């Protein structure tokens, strides 16, 4: 995984907690692996990107339990 690929998908400020950092790195690896596996280009296809990022959002919801209810509500509205 190149530094460019990690930075491309990095949208959060630096995380101090080691477990959070490891979690975010694993999420970034998942995004890169899945987009490469599916052959996604930056232009699309939107459906494949949606599935990848929906799965990532589910992982984030499970990891960040303090905001689980609000994140779950956001996901339900977005999915609708």
PAMI-69040 format. One record per residue (C-alpha): residue number from 1; residue in three letters; y negated, x, z negated. Coordinates in steps of 0.001 Angstrom, whole numbers. Each point is the difference from the previous one (the first is absolute). Layout:
REM residues N
k|r|y|x|z
NUM|ALA|Y|X|Z
...
//
This chain:
REM residues 80
k|r|y|x|z
1|UNK|0|0|0
2|UNK|-3270|1534|1072
3|UNK|-3195|3|-2034
4|UNK|-1679|-1943|2827
5|UNK|2620|-2751|-262
6|UNK|-454|-275|-3760
7|UNK|-3796|-108|233
8|UNK|172|-2583|2797
9|UNK|1693|-2440|-2360
10|UNK|-1767|1007|-3230
11|UNK|-2367|-2748|-1051
12|UNK|-123|440|-3760
13|UNK|-1939|2513|-2083
14|UNK|1960|2854|-1569
15|UNK|2458|-1203|-2636
16|UNK|297|2004|-3192
17|UNK|3276|-1412|-1336
18|UNK|2976|1928|1405
19|UNK|2194|-3087|383
20|UNK|-2752|-1827|1912
21|UNK|-513|3014|2236
22|UNK|3729|203|722
23|UNK|97|-3731|692
24|UNK|-2897|190|2462
25|UNK|1549|2987|1743
26|UNK|3256|-1931|395
27|UNK|-1914|-2980|1424
28|UNK|-1792|2272|2462
29|UNK|3318|1545|1067
30|UNK|1432|-3501|477
31|UNK|-2920|-1034|2229
32|UNK|280|3138|2117
33|UNK|3790|-222|267
34|UNK|1|-3683|934
35|UNK|-2805|240|2551
36|UNK|1768|2930|1648
37|UNK|3389|-1736|-135
38|UNK|-1397|-3123|1631
39|UNK|-2074|2000|2465
40|UNK|-3240|-1660|-1070
41|UNK|-3162|1232|1642
42|UNK|-3452|-299|-1529
43|UNK|-733|-2905|2335
44|UNK|2926|-2103|-1191
45|UNK|2225|-1952|81
46|UNK|-1554|-2000|-2787
47|UNK|3218|-1734|-1091
48|UNK|1758|3279|-725
49|UNK|-2980|1368|-1924
50|UNK|-179|-3240|-1960
51|UNK|3622|332|-1107
52|UNK|-434|3636|-1053
53|UNK|-3160|-650|-1990
54|UNK|1371|-3233|-1486
55|UNK|2902|2030|-1383
56|UNK|-2419|2618|-1332
57|UNK|-2102|-2682|-1660
58|UNK|3144|-1348|-1688
59|UNK|710|3495|-1341
60|UNK|-3580|290|-1288
61|UNK|243|-3398|-1698
62|UNK|3174|1087|-1784
63|UNK|-1475|3372|-1010
64|UNK|-3390|-1162|-1261
65|UNK|1103|-2614|-2488
66|UNK|-3437|-443|-1590
67|UNK|-1259|-1658|3198
68|UNK|3260|-1614|1068
69|UNK|-1198|-3612|-238
70|UNK|-3217|529|1978
71|UNK|1718|2171|2614
72|UNK|2773|-2581|373
73|UNK|-2621|-2719|525
74|UNK|-1753|2102|2647
75|UNK|3304|622|1772
76|UNK|892|-3703|0
77|UNK|-3349|-901|1546
78|UNK|270|2751|2591
79|UNK|3567|-984|921
80|UNK|-1084|-3635|388
//
